[in-house]
């Protein structure tokens, strides 16, 4: 016999009693639902009463001690090397299970509901699509995410047609509520996508969910946690970084007011990979005070004593946490996140209050015994009391990247007629107004001698476009605004 001091939890399966190789040789024979079982994730596990309809298997052996093997069994939806206990709540035909950490945080949850709906004649509905329609993308490929109101299968097409005729399926989320795929779009025009869903009973949507996106690849905007971001204007120093504990190698700033300290500090460290195929595990060793969110190549790996949802600079940690030791976290699906060549880990550290006495941060990254990032490494850090600025790579000679304020002139757009209206005050009436087509990189209109201070210009491109309106005096650009027309 054996035992385990870890937490492992399977997907909904039936009839698998052999080795893992038996499962991997024919997984469809055993899988009943490959989703995560989370009601706000892929959706609850639903099963008919009686034998042969599936079970979820849980190993809960880490309430007082940690000891574990590789934690790589293919049926497991969640495998954690963390202290915690399993709590089960049963109400009628519904079972809710939670893995609760020693800190009180819920690290895993799943729900099983017995009894499938009978005589189902209602087609699934699409609740949300992200990005929302009208989104302007700086890259040709976007990640399209769809949430349905019930477990469903989703397809999309470039034209409005029945589900059965739509040629393209979503890449992940089949038979669940959350679906994702990657779509390649055309640059400089409006891209319209039609989406439909069908449920397990064969009920299909008879009306498409329609979204439109515009792609402008002349400008790729990078935020502070992305691989493309250049942090060389940040400060840098050796970890441990922070203040207030006395053991810091690098002291960071909390601002000029002890009663109103910076809420958030940002950190980045690059490392190189030559062979990711041999990577079987990835462990994060993190020292933090009070809350932390960690990203790998722009993808969130986890958040610790931080609230859920969108997080900004002024959001506080959800609990006090002393950064006096390293905590170890496992990274799921490391091969999907790592890249051959340059990679980046980015971290944001949040305070519990603006009067907190200390900040601590250090991080190490291991793959087995291999050190990808060592403890005490040198990190770039941004401690200026705000979110790091976005970086804009627009570099056309015809169109410099800065957009100047326009509070003393007016630029309006009519998206239906693809028309731009400009009004300038008296002081600017000896100026010149130019219209640039950003996508095609050329000037398309020029207006001088604005005697009445007003002008209008209509785009000949009814398919849409991206335009810059700029105001010049003595051949110097003094104002600029960007206008986007969708189809």
Buried (B, 14 or more C-beta within 10 A) or exposed (E): EEEBBBBBBBBBBBEBEEEEEEBEEEBEEBBBBBBBBBBEBBBBBBBEEEEEBBBBBBBBBBEEEBEBEEBEBEBBBBBBBBBBBBEEEEEEEBBBBBBBBEBEBEBBBBBBBBEEEEEEEEBBEBEEBEBEEEBBBBBEEBEBBBBBBBBBBBBBBEEEBEBEEBEBEBEEBBBBBBBBBEBEBEBBBBBBBBBBBBBBBEBBBEEBBEBBBBBBEBBBBBBBBBBEBEBEEBBBBEBBBBBBBEEBEBBBBBEEEEEEBBBBBBBBBBBEBEEBEEBEBBBBBBBBBBBBBBBBBBEEBBBBBBBEEEBEBEBBBBBEBEBEEBBEBBBEEBEEBBEEEEBBBBBBBBBBEBEBEBBBBBBBBBBEEEBBBBBEBEBBBBBBBEBBEEBBEBEBEEBBEEBEEBEEBBBEBEEEEBBBBBBBEEEBEEBBBBBBBBBBEEBBBEBEEBEEBEBEBEBEBEEBBBBBBBBBEEEEBBBBBBBBBBB
